Amino acid sequence: MNRTGSLARFSVNFLAATLAVMLGDGIVVRVIAAEPLVESFKIPLLSRVSHTVRSVSASAGANPNTSVAIRHIALQQETLPNLSPRSSWPAPVNDQEHRLYTLIDVLEYRPKTGGGESTSDYRWDVEGWYGGDFNRVWFKSEGQRDTAFKADYDVDVQLLYGRFIQKYYDFQIGPRVETQSFRGSNVTRGFGVIGIEGLVPYNYDFEAALFIDQNGAVSARLSFTKDLLLTQRLIFQSRIESNAAIQRVEEFTTGSGLNNLEFGMRLRYEIRREFAPYIGVSLDKSFGETATLVRQDGGDPSQIRFVVGVRAWF
């Protein structure tokens, strides 16, 4: 009788311990699955589960190690961080803010040195944008007078839409207006512009644009700029710019083929990062039909000019 009773009690205890382990694991798993949805009553529920597991284990005479393992799992669930909903998290990348940037890359005076230049003259090259990381409105203005490319003066303004297309590159499209003097009067024409601007390997600022004017004449411009830091504030800049055209447009001193090539070297000192005076030299030469038109307008198709100016950005 005693042997039979002992066997019965052992069977009951074993069955109760097995049920406790299965019940404990099942409840904990369900709590883990429901945790993201039922945050408010997770901790009270886990407390009740832990109390129930301890009660069942004690009454059933289960292995103490099993009860400790169950309580450890429940304790881990009670100490999970209470994360706020994702809707209140900040954006991982701040790419929606709009900014304004303006660069006065060239603003210079070129004194007459007694060579072939007829007068002292000036030049500017300004560009900037407003927008975010992906979409921008670009504005550009470039002007000069008494150069090897235009016999008297030439001014153009561009207003472009820019779209980020690849790392370091922006695609640009929009209108351009150019005005200059021709035989004592002013002439003006409009263009459509398609271009790309960015940073090519070895840190050259690169700009290429295709222009189609109101009469269908096609021209193009290509420029490269490179900054070389001699010290933290003394910087040497090299600049190359070239223009070409398919059709001859005499009133704008433009021949077919390669129009001109300009190479400039400028040494600037950054008093502040945003403000730097400079000195330098500019070599400008026209080619082919453009050189002929420059001579007919009284200009010199080949010039070497000393320059003094300032570079600024904000």
Buried (B, 14 or more C-beta within 10 A) or exposed (E): EEEEEEEEEEEEBEEBBEEBBEBBBEBBEEBBEEEEEEEEEBBEBBEEBBEBBBEBBEEBBBEEEBBEBBBEBBEEBEEEEEEEEEEEEEEEEEEEEEEEEEBBBBBBEBEBEEEEBEEEBBBBBBBBBEBBEEEBBBBBBBBBBBBBBBBBBBBBBBBBBBEBEEEEBBBBBBEBEBBBBBEEEEBEBEBEBBBBBBEEEEEBBBBBBBBBBEEEBEBBBBBBBBBEEEEEEEBBBBBBBBBBBEEBBBEBBBBBEBBBBBBBBBBBBBEEEEBBBBBBBBBBBBBBBBBBBBEEBEBBBBBBBBBEBBBBEE
